[in-house]
Amino acid sequence: MTVTPRTTALSLSLSPLSLLSHLSHSLSSLLSLLSLSLLSLSLSLSLSLLSPPLPSLSPSPSLSPLSPSLSSLSPLSLSLSSPPPPLQYPLIIFAAARRLDAQGFEVFATVLDLCGEGARELQKTCSPRLTLLQVDITQPQQVQQALLDTKAKLGLRGLWGLVNNAGVCVNFGDAELSLMSNYRGCMEVNFFGTLNVTKTFLPLLRQAKGRIVTISSPAGEQPFPCLAAYGASKAALNLFINTLRHEMEPWGVKVSTILPSSYKTGQSGNQEYWESQYKSLIHNLSAGLLEEYGEDYTHETKELFQHFAQSANEDLSPVINTISEALLSPRPLVRYYAGPGVGLMYFVYSYFPLRLSDKFLQRLFVQKKIIPRALRKENNNNNNNINSNNNVEKIKK
């Protein structure tokens, strides 16, 4: 079957608008295909997986079969990055650490607090092979210390896999309402932090001809409303990872990106978190902007985000399976779509006319009903002028 690009009309049995409505209705239960699972990660994990004895490898049926010569891949290793406080424990990486530890790998997990709840839970549920390192990826000296600690334990062995999972969405709201500190905060963690971790561990990865797996977001490639700061940081990350993929090919390092659906993790179900974010937004907005947009407009945005986050999927297995697949498959994919509906969303975005793909995205994400206050006043004035003109015409007749 030949698929035409967006600029070419598609021959469909339904009209474009009918098809858009049908697709939106069928995916309404998905709410959004944005990865807000990276909204609030408090525990930074860096996993370093060393090649276990071959008999101890027992991947789940959902994973691709391992190469018979896997034992020759020694050493294996994986590293996952962490966001700064006050974010909560990243359930995705917690589950990935347990899965990989259960498969017999030696795991190095970087956490923000060695005495924190997440660190204690990892130690309790994983084998003695697990090693915890305290790292905040926004602090270069801590990343360097993690490298030294990892090399000390690895000895002459290289690092098989680096999994970049750190991510933060420090606000919600229109691009104009987002503070510059919000943009910088997202870039500091989502881009610069991940960039630093990746560059720091690249020599070990090249030595082992290993893997780099980065969990990104569809928001880095598609214009999700009210996520300009988050999406811009993920767009920068995506371009860096794609460039790195080309540059690492001669070294034998495989680079993959995971684009997940929406998952409930960290602060996403915490009502107090959303209230605090909303109050912070209102407090820091200029009087002029607040007057033009209106508190009811910003409050509706908060309510829509909170409802979306609370309704997100709690089953993290698609992402966990994909991480394992990208690390263990003899031929890992460049891109993985983890979760229901992500592939369809990318199909609509890539091959439908831009006007329809925008509407499709808006129907799946924040469906705002309130317009900014200044536009409401403008519309009311226009309506009053129209009514006045109509009355004048009636009087003349």
N, C-alpha and C positions, 0 to 999 in steps of 0.2 A: 504494500500500500504506500502510495506517495502522499506525503503531507506537505502542504504548501505553507510558506512562511506567512507571518501576520499580515503583510501588505497585500496578499492575494486573497480574493474572496473564496470562502469555503462553500462547497455544495452540501447542504444539510437538509434533512427532511423536515426539520423544525425551523421556524424563523429564528434569527440570532437572539432576539429578545426572549422568545419562548424557551429556547435552549438555555439561555442564561438563567431564567427563572427556575427551570427544571433542575439544573445543576445546583443552584443555590439551595433549593428546597431539599434536595437529596443529601446535601452535605451540611444541613443546618445543625445536625447533632454534633458536628465537629467543631462548631463555633468559629474557630480560626485555626489556620494551619501554621501560625507563627510559633516559633520556639520561645515561649515565655518560660520554658523550663529553666532557662538561664537567667530568669529575672532576679532571683535572689539566692545566690550560692554563698554559703558562709564558710565552707570547709574546702580548702584547696587541696586537691589530690594530685600527686605525681606518682604514677605507678611505674616501677621498673620491673619488668618481667624477665627472669632468667630462664633459660631453657631447662625444663624439668626432664626426668627420664621419660622416654616415649610412652611406656605403659600407663603413666599417670595422666596422660592427655585423653580426656573423654568429652569432646565438645558436644553441645546439644544438637539434636537432629536438624535444627534450623540453620546450623552453620555449614559452610561449604566443607567438603572432605579435606582433610589436611594432606599435605604432600607426604608420601612415605619417607622422604628424606628429611623430615622436620628436625630430627635430632642433629642433623648436620648444620642447622641454623644457629646453633649455640654460638654466642649467647643471645638470648631474647631479652627485650626490655621494653617497658612502656612508661610514659610520664604524663601526668595530668596536672594542669595548672589550677591555681586557686585565686579567688577574688578576695579583696580586703573586707574587713568588718564594715558595717554591722550585719552582713548578710548571713543567711542560715545555711545549714548543712546541705550540700548538693546531693540529693538522693540518687541521681543518675550515676555519679561516680562512686558513691557508696555501693550501689548494686553491682557496678562493673568491677570494683575491687574484690567483692565477695565472689563473683563469678570466676574471675581470673585466678584468684587464690585457690578456689575449689578445683580448678583445672590443673593445679600443681605448680603454678609459677611463683617465683619470689617477687613480692610486690613491695615497692617503696611508695608510700602514700604521704604527700605533703599536706599538712593541716595548718590552720591558723593558730590553733591552740592545742598543744600536746595534752593538756588536762581537760579539754572540752568534751562535751557529751558525744560529739561525732567521733572523736579520736578514741574515746573509751569503748564506744560501740564497735568500731572497727577491730580493735584489739580483742574484744570479747568474741566476735563472730568469725574472725579469720584465724588462720594457722600461725604458728610461730615464725613462719617465713616472712610474715608482714613486718615491714620496717616503717615507722612514722618519722617524718621530718617536718619541722615547723618552718613554713614558708609563706610569705605574702608576696605574690608575684609583682606587686607594684614597688617592691623594695629590692633593687638590683643586688645589694650585698647579701640578702637572704637567698636569692636565686643562686648566686655564686657559691654560697656555703652549701646549698643543696647539691650542687654539682660536685664539690669536693667530697661531701659525705657519700654520695653515690659512687664516685670513682674509687673511694677507699674500700668500699664493700665489693665492687665489681672486680677490682684488681685489673688484670689485663683484658678482661672481657668488655665488649662494647654494649651499647644500649639498643635493645631490639625495637622498642616502640615508644613514641611520645604521643600522648593523647591530650590535646588542648581542649579543656572544657570550661575554663573560667569565663564567666560572663555576668554582666550586670546591666539592668535597665533602671537608671536612677531616677527617672521621672516618667510621667505620662502627660500628654498635652500637645497642642499644635506647635509647629516649629517656631512660630513667633513667640509663643508663651514659654518656651523652654529656655532656661537660663544658660549662659555660657558655661557656667560651672557644671551643668548637666552634660553638655557636649564633651567637655574636657574629662569629666568623670567616666563617661562611657569609653572614650578613647583610651584613657589611662589603663583600664582593665582589659577591655575587649580587644584592643589592638596592641598598644605598646607593651602591656604586661605579657601577652601571648607571644609577641614578637621577641621579647627579651628571653623568655624561657626557651623558645625554639632555637634561637641563635646560640644560646648557651650550651644546649645539649647536642647540637648538630655534629660536633666532632665525634662523639660517642656513637651517634646514629650512623654516621658515614662508615665508621670502623666496622660496625656489625651489618652494614647494608640493610638497615632496618626499616621501620615504618613510622610515618607521621600521620596521625589521625586528628582532625580538628572538627569539633562540633560547632557549627556556625548557626545561621538562621536564614530562613527565606526573607526576613526583613532586610537583609543585606543586599538583596537583588530586586525586591519588589516594593512598591511605595505604600506600605501599610500606614494608614492614617494615624497621626499622633505618636509616631515612633521615629521621628527624624533623627534624634540624637543616637538612639540605639542602632537604627538601621545604617546610619553613616559609619559608625564604628565597625559594624559587621561587614559593610561593603569594603572598607579598607582592609580588613582581615582577609576577606575572600580573595582580593586581588593579590595580596602578599602570598597567600598559600598557593594560588595558581601559578604565580611566577616561580615560587620555590619548587613547585612540582617539576617544571621544565628544567630548572637548574640542578636538581638532585637526580634526575634520570641517569646521567652518565656515572654517578656514584653508586647506582643500584639501590637508592633509597626510594621507596614507594610512598606517595603522598595522597591521602584521601580526605575528602570533606563530607561530613554528615549533616544533612539538613532535616531536622526533626519536625514532627508535628507539635501540637501544644500538649504539654504535660504539667501536671500539678506537682510542684516541688517548692521547697523553701518557704518564702514569705507569701506565695501566691494565694494561700487560703487564709491569711492572717488579716482580719478586718482592721486591727489597729495599725498595721503597716500602711494600708491604703488611706486611712484617715490622716496619718501623719504626713504621707506624701502630699495629700490634698492641701492640708494646712500649710505645709512648707511652700507649695506653689502659690497659694493665695497671699501668703505673707511677703513673698519676694517679688510679686508682680508690681509693676508701676501702677499708680492710680489711673493713669490714662488707659493703659491696656485693659485693666480690670473693668473700667467703665465701658470700653468698646466691646469687649467680649461678654461680660456679665458673669456673676458668680453662678447663676443657674446653668450656664453653658459649661463651665469648668466642672461643676458638681456632677452633671450628667456624664461627662467624660470619665470621672472617677468611678461612678456607679457602673458604667459599661465595662471598664477594665476589671473591676472587682468581680463582676458577674462572670466575665469570660474566664478569669483565672480560677475561680471556684468551681467552674464547670469543666475544667480541663481534664484530660485523661490521666488516671492514676496508674495505669499499667505501663511501666517503663520498659517492659521486655523488648519491644521493637528496637529501642535505642541500644539496650544492652547487647542484644543479639548482633546488631550492626557493628558495634565497637569490636566485638569478638571476631566477627567476619573480616573486618578491615585489618585486624592485627594478624589473623591466622591463615587467611586464604592465600594459597600460592599465587593467585592473580587478583589482588584487591582492585575494586573499582575506583575510579577517580571521584565519583560522586555517589552518595547513598541517600535515598529518600526514606527516612525512618518514621513510620507511622502512617495511618490511613489518610488518603486524600492528598498527600503532598505532591505526588506525581501528577495527579489530575490538575491541581492548581498550577503547576509549572507548564502543563500542556496548554491550558487556557491562556496563561500569560504569554507564552511564546508564539502561539499560532492564531489567536483571535485578534480582531481589530482592537486597538488600544482602548477605544471608548468602552467596548464590552468587557475587556479584561479588567478595567478599572472598576466598573460597576460590580463585576463578579467579586472582586477583592473586598469592596466596601460592604457587600451583602454578607460576606463571611466574617468580617471583623466588626469594628465598632459602628453600629448603625445609628448615627446621631439623628435626633429629631429636632433638637433645639439649635437654632442658628444664632450667631453672635448678636448681641444686643444692638449694636450700631446698624447691622443689616436689617434687623426687625424694624427699627425706627425709620430707616430709609424706605423699606417696603410700605410701611404705614403711610408715610408722607406721599409716596407715589399713588397709593390707593385713594387717599384723600383728594389729591389733585385730579385723579380720573373721575371721582364722584362729583367734584365741583364742576368740572367741564361738562359732565353729563347733565347736571342740573341747569347749567347755563343754556345748553342746547334745547332743553325742554321748555325753558322760559321763552326763548326766542320763537319756538314753534307756537 
